[in-house]
């Protein structure tokens, strides 16, 4: 494949130029006026008697023809149609015979369905001797690359890659034309000769550059013209205006990018100042800056610390402790030099000791001695006992 030109050494030149088809998806449409096969099992056979409009498509591997034309191929080449794969198969015996005969198939092409200028593209049997493998068949199987199109459906008539093996296609999209030539296969192949297709904007061509018979001379003639000579004043002005508009758009884009960056920078500074109220990127104090930036002081400024004079919220030391309630304080007797014991108490009748006579009668009352535990008596009980003891002492005396 050559882009912007073609290899003249690979084709047989002819004078026929085909216009692009009206359908944008089928530019390379032409008429197949006749198909002739020679040296077949049946000799020379005319396979197509009435011309058809076909389309050259390199994305399709086979040649799609009307059903009646496929039937003619089947008889002339001993083909077997496989209904499952819809392919025409060739057994080994027939294939060996066809290789000996080496038949050929000639496609007669023209811009019109009948008459006019025509050219012949010849396909040898080697172009049809193909094999199908997995996933179509488990083992390699010989088949003949023609397919049956739907009856009376000309949109399915296609010349695929089988045809392009022996044909050379040159297209000129600026002029909406194309040519088809017989491909050359020589041993050795001639030296490559690339011919560019000159744009019509470079000047009026004396002849169509897609005419492969004189394309080389046309290219030489027009390549001497400078591209600037074909530019009109309006074209030059349009180029200048387009360049100016492009420059303005680029400058505007750069300005918008710069402004957007500035907005992002300001937004970042604002966010930083809000996060640290006492600091500012613009007023930040540095070591070499003599001016000090500190938080303001004074009585009117709110202080963010606990006042030292405020009352501390602690448990008061003067408050009474909350212990189990006792109705009265425990009264204890004096433990001085009054003759009282530490645990029990002796309650005398007189202050001075009294000694009883040795021969008093037994019925005379004696001074009572009472041993009490002061922890088990209340104040009123102790006072009552003392009073009763004192009264008994007086009576005895």
C-alpha positions as CSV (number, residue, x, y, z in Angstrom):
1,X,0.0,0.0,0.0
2,X,1.2,3.4,-1.0
3,X,-0.3,6.6,0.5
4,X,-0.3,9.8,-1.6
5,X,0.7,8.0,-4.8
6,X,1.2,4.5,-6.3
7,X,4.0,2.2,-7.5
8,X,4.0,2.3,-11.2
9,X,6.3,-0.8,-11.4
10,X,3.5,-3.0,-10.0
11,X,0.8,-2.4,-12.5
12,X,0.0,-2.6,-16.2
13,X,-1.1,0.9,-17.3
14,X,-4.5,1.6,-18.9
15,X,-6.5,4.7,-19.9
16,X,-9.8,3.9,-18.0
17,X,-10.8,6.2,-15.1
18,X,-13.8,5.4,-12.9
19,X,-15.7,8.0,-11.0
20,X,-16.5,7.5,-7.4
21,X,-19.9,5.9,-6.7
22,X,-22.8,8.0,-5.4
23,X,-22.8,6.0,-2.1
24,X,-20.1,7.3,0.3
25,X,-19.6,3.8,1.6
26,X,-19.3,2.3,-1.9
27,X,-16.9,4.6,-3.7
28,X,-15.2,1.9,-5.8
29,X,-18.2,0.7,-7.7
30,X,-17.9,-0.5,-11.3
31,X,-19.6,-2.7,-13.8
32,X,-18.6,-6.3,-14.4
33,X,-19.7,-6.8,-18.0
34,X,-18.5,-10.4,-18.5
35,X,-16.7,-13.3,-16.7
36,X,-14.9,-15.7,-18.9
37,X,-13.2,-18.9,-17.8
38,X,-10.7,-20.8,-19.9
39,X,-9.1,-24.3,-19.6
40,X,-11.7,-25.5,-17.1
41,X,-13.0,-29.0,-16.8
42,X,-15.6,-27.9,-19.4
43,X,-13.2,-25.9,-21.6
44,X,-13.9,-22.2,-22.2
45,X,-17.1,-21.1,-20.4
46,X,-18.9,-17.8,-20.2
47,X,-19.9,-17.6,-16.6
48,X,-21.6,-14.2,-16.6
49,X,-23.7,-13.2,-19.6
50,X,-25.4,-10.1,-18.3
51,X,-23.4,-7.3,-16.6
52,X,-23.8,-6.5,-12.9
53,X,-22.8,-3.5,-10.7
54,X,-20.2,-4.6,-8.2
55,X,-18.1,-3.0,-5.5
56,X,-14.4,-3.5,-4.7
57,X,-14.0,-4.0,-1.0
58,X,-10.6,-5.1,0.6
59,X,-12.4,-6.0,3.9
60,X,-14.2,-8.9,2.3
61,X,-12.1,-12.1,1.5
62,X,-14.3,-13.6,-1.2
63,X,-16.1,-12.8,-4.4
64,X,-19.8,-12.5,-4.1
65,X,-21.8,-13.3,-7.3
66,X,-25.4,-13.9,-8.3
67,X,-26.6,-17.5,-7.6
68,X,-26.8,-18.4,-11.3
69,X,-23.2,-17.3,-11.9
70,X,-22.1,-19.5,-8.9
71,X,-23.9,-22.4,-10.5
72,X,-21.8,-21.9,-13.7
73,X,-18.6,-21.9,-11.6
74,X,-19.7,-25.1,-9.9
75,X,-20.1,-27.0,-13.2
76,X,-17.0,-25.6,-14.8
77,X,-14.6,-26.3,-11.9
78,X,-16.2,-29.4,-10.3
79,X,-17.1,-27.7,-7.1
80,X,-19.1,-29.1,-4.2
81,X,-21.4,-26.7,-2.2
82,X,-21.4,-27.1,1.6
83,X,-24.8,-26.0,3.0
84,X,-23.4,-25.8,6.5
85,X,-20.6,-23.4,5.8
86,X,-22.0,-22.0,2.5
87,X,-18.6,-22.6,0.9
88,X,-17.7,-24.3,-2.4
89,X,-15.3,-27.2,-1.7
90,X,-12.8,-28.9,-4.0
91,X,-11.8,-32.5,-3.4
92,X,-8.3,-33.7,-3.9
93,X,-8.9,-35.4,-7.2
94,X,-10.5,-32.3,-8.8
95,X,-7.9,-30.0,-7.3
96,X,-5.1,-32.1,-8.8
97,X,-6.8,-32.0,-12.2
98,X,-7.3,-28.2,-12.0
99,X,-3.7,-27.7,-11.1
100,X,-2.7,-29.6,-14.3
101,X,-5.1,-27.6,-16.4
102,X,-4.2,-24.2,-14.7
103,X,-7.5,-22.5,-15.8
104,X,-7.9,-18.7,-15.6
105,X,-10.9,-16.4,-15.1
106,X,-11.1,-13.0,-16.8
107,X,-13.3,-10.2,-15.4
108,X,-14.3,-7.6,-18.0
109,X,-14.8,-4.3,-16.3
110,X,-16.3,-1.0,-17.6
111,X,-17.8,2.3,-16.4
112,X,-21.1,1.2,-18.0
113,X,-23.1,-1.9,-17.8
114,X,-22.7,-2.5,-21.6
115,X,-20.2,-1.0,-24.0
116,X,-17.8,1.9,-23.5
117,X,-14.2,1.5,-22.5
118,X,-13.4,-1.7,-20.8
119,X,-10.4,-3.5,-19.3
120,X,-9.7,-7.1,-18.4
121,X,-8.4,-8.4,-15.1
122,X,-7.2,-12.0,-15.3
123,X,-7.1,-14.3,-12.3
124,X,-5.2,-17.6,-12.5
125,X,-6.4,-20.7,-10.8
126,X,-3.8,-20.1,-8.0
127,X,-5.8,-17.1,-6.8
128,X,-8.8,-19.5,-6.2
129,X,-6.8,-22.4,-4.7
130,X,-7.4,-21.7,-1.0
131,X,-7.8,-23.7,2.2
132,X,-10.2,-23.2,5.1
133,X,-9.1,-24.2,8.6
134,X,-10.3,-23.9,12.2
135,X,-12.8,-22.6,13.3
136,X,-14.6,-23.3,10.0
137,X,-13.2,-26.9,9.6
138,X,-11.2,-29.0,12.0
139,X,-8.7,-30.0,9.3
140,X,-7.5,-28.0,6.3
141,X,-10.0,-28.2,3.5
142,X,-9.7,-27.0,-0.1
143,X,-12.3,-24.5,-1.1
144,X,-13.1,-22.1,-4.0
145,X,-13.5,-18.5,-2.7
146,X,-16.8,-17.5,-4.3
147,X,-20.0,-16.9,-2.4
148,X,-23.7,-16.9,-3.3
149,X,-25.4,-13.5,-3.0
150,X,-29.1,-13.2,-2.5
151,X,-31.0,-13.4,-5.7
152,X,-31.6,-9.9,-7.3
153,X,-29.8,-8.2,-4.5
154,X,-27.0,-6.2,-6.2
155,X,-25.8,-4.7,-2.9
156,X,-24.2,-8.0,-2.1
157,X,-22.1,-8.2,-5.3
158,X,-18.6,-7.7,-4.1
159,X,-15.1,-8.1,-5.5
160,X,-13.0,-8.9,-2.3
161,X,-9.4,-9.7,-1.6
162,X,-9.4,-12.7,-3.9
163,X,-9.9,-10.2,-6.8
164,X,-7.3,-7.7,-5.4
165,X,-4.6,-10.4,-5.4
166,X,-4.4,-9.9,-9.1
167,X,-5.5,-6.2,-9.5
168,X,-3.9,-2.9,-8.5
169,X,-6.3,-0.2,-7.3
170,X,-5.3,3.6,-7.4
171,X,-7.7,6.1,-5.8
172,X,-7.7,9.9,-6.0
173,X,-10.0,11.3,-3.3
174,X,-9.5,14.9,-4.3
175,X,-10.7,14.3,-7.8
176,X,-13.2,11.5,-6.7
177,X,-11.8,9.0,-9.2
178,X,-10.0,5.7,-9.2
179,X,-8.4,3.2,-11.6
180,X,-8.0,-0.5,-11.6
181,X,-5.1,-2.2,-13.4
182,X,-3.7,-5.7,-13.8
183,X,-1.1,-6.3,-11.1
184,X,2.4,-7.3,-12.3
185,X,4.2,-10.4,-10.9
186,X,7.6,-10.8,-12.5
187,X,10.7,-12.7,-11.3
188,X,12.6,-10.7,-10.5
189,X,10.3,-7.8,-9.8
190,X,11.3,-4.5,-11.4
191,X,12.7,-1.6,-9.5
192,X,10.1,0.3,-7.4
193,X,8.8,3.5,-9.0
194,X,6.7,5.6,-6.7
195,X,4.6,8.2,-8.4
196,X,2.9,10.9,-6.3
197,X,-0.6,12.1,-6.9
198,X,-0.5,15.9,-7.1
199,X,-3.3,17.9,-5.5
200,X,-5.4,19.9,-7.9
201,X,-4.9,23.0,-5.7
202,X,-1.4,23.2,-7.0
203,X,-2.6,24.1,-10.5
204,X,-4.7,22.9,-13.3
205,X,-3.6,19.6,-14.6
206,X,-3.4,19.1,-18.3
207,X,-4.6,15.6,-17.8
208,X,-6.0,13.4,-15.1
209,X,-3.3,12.2,-12.7
210,X,-5.1,9.0,-12.1
211,X,-4.6,8.0,-15.8
212,X,-1.9,5.5,-15.2
213,X,-0.8,5.6,-18.8
214,X,0.7,9.1,-18.6
215,X,0.7,9.7,-14.8
216,X,4.4,10.0,-14.7
217,X,4.6,12.8,-17.3
218,X,1.7,14.7,-15.7
219,X,3.4,14.5,-12.3
220,X,6.7,15.8,-13.7
221,X,5.0,18.8,-15.3
222,X,2.9,19.8,-12.3
223,X,5.6,19.2,-9.7
224,X,7.6,22.2,-11.2
225,X,4.8,24.6,-10.1
226,X,5.2,26.2,-6.7
227,X,2.4,25.8,-4.2
228,X,2.4,29.5,-3.5
229,X,1.5,30.3,-7.1
230,X,-1.9,28.7,-6.8
231,X,-2.9,30.7,-3.7
232,X,-5.3,33.6,-4.4
233,X,-5.6,36.8,-2.5
234,X,-8.7,35.5,-0.6
235,X,-6.9,32.3,0.4
236,X,-3.9,34.2,1.7
237,X,-6.2,36.6,3.7
238,X,-8.1,33.6,5.1
239,X,-4.8,32.0,6.2
240,X,-3.8,35.3,7.9
241,X,-7.1,35.7,9.7
242,X,-7.0,32.1,10.8
243,X,-3.5,32.5,12.2
244,X,-4.5,35.7,14.1
245,X,-7.6,34.1,15.6
246,X,-5.5,31.1,16.7
247,X,-3.0,33.4,18.4
248,X,-5.8,35.3,20.2
249,X,-7.3,32.1,21.4
250,X,-4.0,30.9,22.7
251,X,-3.4,34.1,24.6
252,X,-6.9,34.0,26.1
253,X,-6.3,30.5,27.2
254,X,-3.0,31.4,28.9
255,X,-4.7,34.4,30.6
256,X,-7.5,32.2,31.9
257,X,-5.0,29.7,33.2
258,X,-3.0,32.4,35.0
259,X,-6.2,33.9,36.6
260,X,-7.3,30.5,37.8
261,X,-3.9,29.9,39.4
262,X,-4.1,33.3,41.2
263,X,-7.6,32.5,42.5
264,X,-6.4,29.2,43.9
265,X,-3.4,30.9,45.6
266,X,-5.7,33.5,47.3
267,X,-8.1,30.8,48.4
268,X,-5.2,28.9,49.9
269,X,-4.0,32.0,51.9
270,X,-7.6,32.7,53.1
271,X,-7.9,29.1,54.3
272,X,-4.6,29.4,56.2
273,X,-5.6,32.6,57.9
274,X,-8.9,31.2,59.1
275,X,-7.1,28.2,60.5
276,X,-4.7,30.4,62.5
277,X,-6.5,33.6,63.5
278,X,-3.4,35.2,65.2
279,X,-1.1,34.8,62.2
280,X,-1.1,36.1,58.7
281,X,1.1,35.2,55.8
282,X,1.4,38.8,54.9
283,X,2.3,40.0,58.5
284,X,4.3,37.0,59.7
285,X,7.1,38.1,62.0
286,X,10.5,36.9,60.9
287,X,13.9,37.0,62.7
288,X,15.2,39.8,60.6
289,X,12.0,41.9,61.0
290,X,12.3,44.3,64.0
291,X,8.6,44.7,64.3
292,X,7.0,42.2,66.6
293,X,3.5,41.0,66.0
294,X,1.9,39.7,69.2
295,X,-1.6,39.2,70.4
296,X,-3.0,42.5,71.8
297,X,-3.2,42.8,75.6
298,X,-5.1,44.9,78.1
299,X,-8.1,44.7,80.3
300,X,-10.6,45.1,77.5
301,X,-9.2,42.2,75.5
302,X,-10.6,38.8,76.1
303,X,-8.1,36.5,77.7
304,X,-8.1,32.9,76.7
305,X,-6.7,31.8,80.1
306,X,-8.3,31.1,83.5
307,X,-8.2,34.1,85.8
308,X,-5.9,33.6,88.8
309,X,-8.3,35.5,91.1
310,X,-11.3,33.5,90.4
311,X,-12.5,31.1,93.0
312,X,-11.2,27.6,92.6
313,X,-13.9,24.9,92.4
314,X,-12.6,22.7,95.1
315,X,-14.1,21.1,98.3
316,X,-14.2,23.7,101.1
317,X,-11.9,22.8,103.9
318,X,-14.2,24.4,106.6
319,X,-17.2,22.5,105.8
320,X,-18.2,19.7,108.2
321,X,-17.5,16.2,107.1
322,X,-20.5,14.1,106.5
323,X,-20.2,11.2,108.9
324,X,-22.7,9.0,110.5
325,X,-24.9,11.0,112.8
326,X,-24.6,10.5,116.6
327,X,-27.4,12.0,118.7
328,X,-25.1,13.0,121.6
329,X,-21.5,13.2,122.3
330,X,-20.1,10.4,124.5
331,X,-19.6,11.8,128.0
332,X,-16.7,10.4,129.9
333,X,-15.8,10.9,133.5
334,X,-12.7,12.7,134.6
335,X,-9.8,10.4,134.8
336,X,-7.9,12.6,137.3
337,X,-6.8,12.0,140.9
338,X,-10.3,11.4,142.2
339,X,-9.9,7.7,142.8
340,X,-11.7,6.6,139.7
341,X,-10.6,3.8,137.6
342,X,-9.9,3.9,133.9
343,X,-12.7,1.6,132.8
344,X,-15.0,1.3,135.9
345,X,-15.8,4.1,138.4
346,X,-16.1,3.9,142.2
347,X,-18.7,6.2,143.6
348,X,-17.9,7.0,147.3
349,X,-20.4,8.3,149.8
350,X,-18.0,10.7,151.4
351,X,-14.9,12.4,150.3
352,X,-12.9,10.8,153.0
353,X,-12.7,7.1,153.3
354,X,-15.0,5.6,156.0
355,X,-14.0,2.4,157.8
356,X,-16.8,0.2,159.2
357,X,-16.7,-1.0,162.9
358,X,-15.6,-4.5,163.4
359,X,-18.7,-5.6,165.4
360,X,-21.5,-4.0,163.5
361,X,-24.5,-6.2,163.2
362,X,-25.0,-8.1,160.0
363,X,-28.3,-6.4,159.3
364,X,-26.7,-3.0,159.1
365,X,-26.7,-1.9,155.5
366,X,-23.3,-1.7,153.8
367,X,-22.2,0.9,151.4
368,X,-23.0,-0.2,147.9
369,X,-20.2,-0.5,145.3
370,X,-21.3,-0.1,141.7
371,X,-19.2,-0.9,138.7
372,X,-20.5,0.5,135.4
373,X,-19.2,0.9,131.9
374,X,-19.7,4.6,131.0
375,X,-19.8,3.8,127.3
376,X,-23.2,2.1,127.8
377,X,-24.8,4.8,129.9
378,X,-26.3,8.2,128.9
379,X,-25.6,11.4,130.8
380,X,-29.0,11.3,132.4
381,X,-28.6,7.8,133.7
382,X,-25.1,8.5,135.2
383,X,-26.5,11.6,136.9
384,X,-29.4,9.6,138.4
385,X,-27.1,6.9,139.7
386,X,-24.9,9.5,141.3
387,X,-27.8,11.2,143.0
388,X,-29.2,7.9,144.3
389,X,-25.8,6.9,145.6
390,X,-25.4,10.2,147.4
391,X,-28.8,10.0,149.0
392,X,-28.1,6.5,150.3
393,X,-24.9,7.6,151.8
394,X,-26.6,10.4,153.7
395,X,-29.1,8.0,155.1
396,X,-26.5,5.7,156.3
397,X,-24.5,8.3,158.1
